[in-house]
Amino acid sequence: MKTNNFYKWELLIWLWLAFFFNQADRQIFNVALPLIKADLNLTDAQLGLVGSLFVLTLGLCIPFAGVIGDLSNRKKVIGFSLLFWSVATLFTGFGNTLLHLILLRSLAVGGGEAFYAPAANGLISQYHQKTRALAMSIHQTSLYAGVIMSGALGGYIAQAYGWKPTFYLFGGAGIILSGLLFWRLQPSVVVETALSFSEQKKFFKNALHSILRKPAAVLLCGAFLTLVFVNVGYTTWMPTFLHEKFGLSIADAGFNSMFYHHVFAFFGVMMGGYLSDKLALKSAHYRLIIQGSGLLLGVPFIYEMGQADTTFNTYVALSGFGFCRGLYEANLYATLFEVIEPQYRSTSVGLSAMFAYVTASIAPFLLGYLKPTLGLSDGLSALSFAYLLGGICILIALKWFFKKDKISMEL
């Protein structure tokens, strides 16, 4: 696809900002957990339930979001998604009961955010071909920036003024950004138009079949599941872990729990994206090698993250875990797109994310439920086994299935 070279990078800037708020609006809740717990008199299991229902809603909605991202104008999908979750974030600040949090945070914010990633990654893939892994790596850095900023700024605001103003600020800023996206983004090419309901069902089935008939795609989705399981467990409970184990303030716990991990993830994703695009010119197998290395090397760091007896050792473990995560995420969708036909890419993102988020949604609740007996130290360390399984999935795909499942043409 030929396109203006300047616009494809301007597009990336706008999507970077949108993804920033996508992740920041998720994390401000986790940063403020101790304050929300005290203010609304909730248990650890109830707080974990809110987080689990958020991830579950995200997972259930995202396959439909993927189909819409392939069959609709991606500009509108992204713009309305950002507007919806930002409004829901704003109104989360008015919540006073567990039911309010479930409706506004778990269902509304989770449902709204589900429609962003499939359309955004499909749009990046549409405009960036030779620079795909690099562009997706740059886009992925906004996840890290969003989580770090929400940890720092959100933690400070929550500690100084209460948890509610944090949601007002981030929600309001996202609403303004949605207007800017409607103004600057160009309408995307729609793969299919005016499909009947039966044709849409057929399209969805074909997209699902394009994954299930290829063992490499299934194994890559399995590896993605392990990443999501670790991420949602870690991001939900790490601020509380630092607050309770080392006595850090809400602001310091929110910042430190996210800063070291995501700064090193930034370096990991940029290195992984650059190396991947260079080495992929020789063989696409290098994308999987980098991904698998990231998961397997991350195992000891995740284990140490929960077992370290000083904040310094904990931050070292978080940094190593982050760098390895970045190596994997540099090729998060680039490897999947190697085995998925271009017309099904947004849908494939949605389907793989549904599988991952629905299954991994148990992590926040499980860690919260087991917290009074098992403790967060052992619970967080146990997440390392998920990375080990993910690395094995990628090694199996690389050894036996990737070569024959790889598509031979780029549309």
N, C-alpha and C positions, 0 to 999 in steps of 0.2 A: 504494500500500500504506500503510495507516494503522499507525502504531506510536508507542510512547511516545517523546516527544521527548528525554527524558533518556537513555534507553537507547541511542538511536542514536549519541549522543556518547560514552557509556561504551564502547560497542562499538568505536568508533574509537580510544579510548585503548588498549584491550587489543590491537587489531590493530597499532597503532603500535609497541607494545612487542615484539610477535612479529616484525614486519618489521625492527625494530632488530637483533634477534639473527640474523635471516635474512641481513642484509647484513654484520653484524660478523663472523659466523662465516666468511663468504666472504673477508673482507679480511685477517684475521689471518694467513692463509697467505702472502698477497702481501707483507705487512709483514716477515715473518720469512724471506723468500726467501734473503737472503745467509747467514743463520745455518744454515738448513736445507741449503743448498748445501754449505757447509763441513763441517757435521756428518756428512752422509750421503755426501759426496764425489760430488755430482751435477753434471752439466753444465747450461749454460743451456738447451739444447734439451730435456733431460729435465724440468727445472722447467717449461718452457713446455708440455711434453706433459701434465703433471699438470693445469695450468690449462686446457688445451684439452679434455682428456677430461672435466673437471668441467663445462664449458660444454656439451659435446656430450651428456653424460648428462642434464643439465638440459633440453636441447632435445628429446631423444628421449622423455623421460618426461612432459613438460608437456602434450602433447595429451590423454593419458589422464587426467592430473590435471584438465584442463578438463572432460572428460565427467563425471568423478566429482564435480567441483564443481557441475555442473548437476543431476545425478541423485541426489545423496546429501545427507545432513545436513552442511552446511558447517562447523558447529561441530566435528564429529568429524574431518573432513578436516584442518582447521587445527590442531587439538590434537595429533593423531597425527603430522602432518607436523613440527611443532615438536619433539615428543618424539624422533622418529627422527633428525632431523639433529643435534640436540643431543647425543644419545648417540654418534653417529658422530664428531662434533667432539671430544668427550671422548676417545674411543679413538684419534683421530688422533695425540694426544700420545704414544701408546705406539708409534707407527710408527718403524721403524729402517731400512727399505729403500724403494726406489722402488716396489716392488710394494705395500707397505703403504700408501703414500701414494695410489696409484691406487685401491686397494680401499676405503680408508676415506674419503679426501678426495674423489676424483673421482667414484666410483660411489655410495658411501653418502650422503655429505653432499649431493652434487649431486642424487641421486634423491629424497632426502627433501625438499629445499627446493623441488623442482619442483611439489609439490602445494599449496604455500601460496598463491602469487599468484592463480591462477584462482579459487579458492574465496573468498579474502579480497576481491578486487575485485568478485566477484559479490555477496558479502554487503553490501559498502558500497553497491553500486548498488541493492540490494534495500531498504535502509533510508534511503538518501539519494537523493532525486529532484531537488528544487529546489536542493539544496545539493551536488549530485554532484561537480562539478569542485572545489569548495572542500574537500569531504571527502577526495577522492582526492589533492588537493594536500597536505593535512595528513598523510595517510598516507604520501605520498611523502617527506616531510621526514625520516621515520624512517630511510630509506635513507641520507640524508646524515649524520644523527647517528650511525648505526651504523658507517659507514665512518670518520668522524672519530674516534670513541671507540676503535675498534679500532686505528686508526693511532697514537693517542696512548698509550692504556693498554697495548695489545698490544705496541707498540714498546718501551715502558719495561720491561715484564715480560720480554720476550724478551732485551733487552740486559742486564738486571740478573740474571735467573735462568735464562736459556735459553729456547728457543722452545717447549719442551713444556708448561711450566706455563700458558702463554697459552691453549692448547687446553683444559686442565683447567678453567680459570676460566670461559671463555665457554660451554663445553659444559655444565658443572654448573649455571650460572645459567639456561640455556635449559630444562633439565629441570625446574627449580623453576617457571619461568613456565608451562610446559605444564600443570602441575597447576592453576594459578590460572585458566587459560583454560577448562579443563574445568568448573571450579566456576562461573565467572561468565557465560560466553557462553550465550545462549539458543539452543535448536535452531532451525535455519532452515527455511523452507518448502522442501519438496522438490518440484521441478517435475514429475517423473514418478516413479512408484514401481513396483516389481516388474516391470521391463521384462525381457523375454526377451532372449537373446543377439542374435537377429535384429532385435529392436526397437531394441536398443542400437546395432547396426551402422547401422540406418536413421537413428537420431537423429544419429549421428556424421556420416554422409554428408550429411544435411540441413544440419547446421551447417557442414560444409566447403563445401557448395554455396552457402550464404548468403554466404560470403566470395568464392568464385571467380566467382560470377555478377555481382559488383559491382566494376567497375574501381576505384572509390574505395577500397573495402576492401583490394584487392590493393596499391594504391599506398601506403596508410597502413601496411600490413604491411611494404612495402619500405622506407619511411622508418624504421620501428622497427628493421629489420635494421641500417641504417647506424648508428643510435644505439648498439645493442648491440655492434656491431663495435668502435666507438671506445671504449666504456666498458670492455669486457673487456681490450682491449689496454692502455688507460691504467691501469686499477686494478692490473693484474698487474705492470707493469714500471716505473711511475713511482717507487715507493719506491727500487728498485734504481738507477734513473737518477740521482736526487738523491744517493744514497749514493756512486755511482761518479764522477759528473761533478764534483760540488762538495765531495766529501769529508765529507758530513754523517754523523753517527752513525746507527745503526739506528733509534734512538728519534726523532731529529730528522727523518730522512728519512721515516719512517712517518707522523709527524704532519703535517709541512709538505706532503707530497705530496697529502694528502687534505683538510687543513683549509681552505685558501683556496678551493679548488674547490667544496667541498660547502657551506661557509658561504654563498657567493654563489649556489650552486644553490638553497639554502633561500629566499633573497630572490626569486630568479627564479621558483620554483615557486609561492610564495605570491602574488606579483604576477600571474603568469599565471593562476592559478586564480581570483583575485578578478575580474580583468578579464574573463576568459572567461565566468564566470557572469553578469556584468552585461551584457556585449555580446551574449551568446547570446540574451538576451531579445529583441533586435532581429533577430539572424540567427545561426544556427549556423555560418555561414561564418567568423565571427570566431575560432572555435576553431582552424580550420586556418590562418588568417592568423597567429595567435600562434605556432602550432607551426612553420610554415615560416620565420618570422622568426628563431626561436630557432636553427634549424639553420644557416641562411645566415649569420647574424651571428656564429656560432661558428667559422666556417671560419678566419679570420685568427688567432684566438686559439689554436686547436689547432696551427696551423703554427708560431707563435711559441713555443709551449710547449716544443717540441723544439730550437729554434734559439737561444733566448735565451742570452747569455753571462754573465749574472749571476743570482744567486738572486732578486733583487728583480724583474727582468724576467720571470723564470719564474713567480713567484707572481702577478704582474699578469696574465699570460696564463692561468694556471690559474683565476684569479678570473673573468675575462671568459668563459672557456670554461664555467665552472660556472654563471654567471648565464644564459647562453644555453641551456644544457642544461635548466635549471629551467623556462624559458619553454616549451620543448617538452614536458617531462614533466608540466606542469600539466594537459595535455590528452591524456596518453598513451593512456588508454582512453576518455575522454569522447568523443573524435572517432570512434573505432571504433564505440562503442555507438550513435552517431547513425545508422549504416548497418547495424547488426546487430540482429535481432529479440531481445527480452529473454530468451526461453527458451534462446538459444544463446550468451549472453554469456560465461559461464565457459569454455565450449568454444572460443569465438572467441579468448579470451585465450590459451588453451592452444595453439591452432593457430598463431596469429601468433607466439607465443613460440618454438614449435618451429622454425618457419621461420627466425626470427632467430637463435636460439642455436645451432642445428645449423650454419648457414652461418658465423656469426661465431666458432665455436669454433676456427677455424684461427688467429685473431689472436694469442693468447699464444704458441703454438708457432712461428708464422711470425716474430714479433718476436724470440723467443729464438734461433731458427735463424739468422736474419740478423744477429744482434747482433755476432758476431765480425768480420763483414765490412762490413756497412752501418752498424752502430752504432745505438744507441738514439735519438740525436738525430734523425737522418733518418727512422728508423722511426716514431717518435712523431709527427713532423711530417706524415708521409704519411697519417696517419689523417684529416687535414683533408679529403681528397678524398671520404671516405665521407659526411661531413656535407653536402658540396656536392651529392652525388647524392641524399641524403635530402631536402634542401630542394627540389630539382627535382621529386621525386616528389609532394610535397605541393602544389606549385604546379600541376602537371598535374591532380591530383585536384580541386583547387579550381576550376580554370578550366573543366573539361569534364565532370566526372562526379559531383561531390558532390551537387549539387542534385537530380538524378534518382535517385540511389541512396539518399538519405536516407529513413528510415522515417517514416511520417506519424503513427503512434500510439504511445503509451507504455502498456504493459500493466501 
